[in-house]
């Protein structure tokens, strides 16, 4: 049997101009994601304290981020890197991820400011 070469549909449709910012630390992750209407959505997700229990929580955070043009990941280095790997593993392009060093914890206003700067 021979397969055919045909284009495959895009799995992730990106809404142009939609970006996200994440703060991640032991105990919590805050995702602020832009929308097509311009009003950001905030998600607070628990992060387990034990490193062995973080993969399912990282997957939940990555799915809350969704498809975006740019993603800024802030927080503790180990969790930040693990989240970036998870985001790429579920099919996002690594070039969409931005990094910035910020000491925390940070509040929603700081994250909203960073989200506006991504545009």
N, C-alpha and C positions, 0 to 999 in steps of 0.2 A: 504494500500500500504506500502511496505517496501523499504527503501532505501538500496543501496549497499555501502559497505565500500571499497572504492578504493582510491588510492593516488591521491591527487590533484596536478596539475602542480605548480611549483614555480612561483609566480607572479613576483617577482623581481629577475632577474638574475644579480649577482654581477660579475663584471670583476675583477679578482684577481689582487691585487696590486694597484687599483685605489682608491685614497683618495681625500678628499676635505677640504678646509678651508674657513670659512665664517667670515667676519667682518660685524656686523650689528649695526646700530645706527639710531636715528631719522633722516630721510631724505634720507638714502641710505643703501644699502646692497651690499657687494662685495663678490662674490663667485668665488673661484679659484678651479677648479676641474682638477684632473689628467685625463689622457686618456690612452688607451691601448698602444698608440705609445710613450707615455712619454712626449709629449708636452702639457703643461697645457692650459686650456681654462678659460678665465676670463669673468664673467658676472657682470655688474653693474645694479642694480635694484633700483628704487625709493621706499622709505618707507614713508608712510604718517606720518605727524606730530601728527595727532589725534589718540589716542589709539583705538577708536572705528572703525577706518578705516583700521587697520593693518591686520586683519585675511586674506583677499584676497591676500595682499602683502606677508604675511608669507607663504601662500600656493604656490605662484609663486616662492619664494626663495627655498622652499623645493623641488619643482619639478625641478628647475635648478641644485640642488645638485645631484639629481639622485641617482642611486644605487652605493654605495661606500663601501669599506672595513672599513675605518675609516673616521670620520668627526670631525673636530675641529671647535667649535663655539666660536668666540670672539666678544666682544662688550659690550654694556650696559646691565646690569643684567636683566632688565625686558624684553627687546626684545630677548636677548639670550635664556632665559628660555622659552619664548613663541615660538621661532623657534624650540627649541629642542622638545617641546611638539607636534608641527605641524609635524615635521619629523617622530616622533614615530606614530602619528595618521594616516599618509598616508602609514604606513606599514614597516618602517625601524625598525631594532632592536635597542633598547636603548643602548646595550653594544657597538655599533659602535661609539657612541658619546663620544668625549673627551672634557674636559674643561681646559682652561688655563686663568689665569688672566693677561691681558695686558691692559695698559692704552693707550688710543688712542687720536686722530685717527691714524690709521696705513696706510702705503702705500702698493702698490703691491709687492715691494721687501720684505717687512717683511712677508707678507702672503705667498709668494713663499718659503721663508726660512722655515716657519712653515710647509708648505706642504711637503717639502723634509724631515723634521724631523719625519713625521708621518710614513714613510716607515719602 
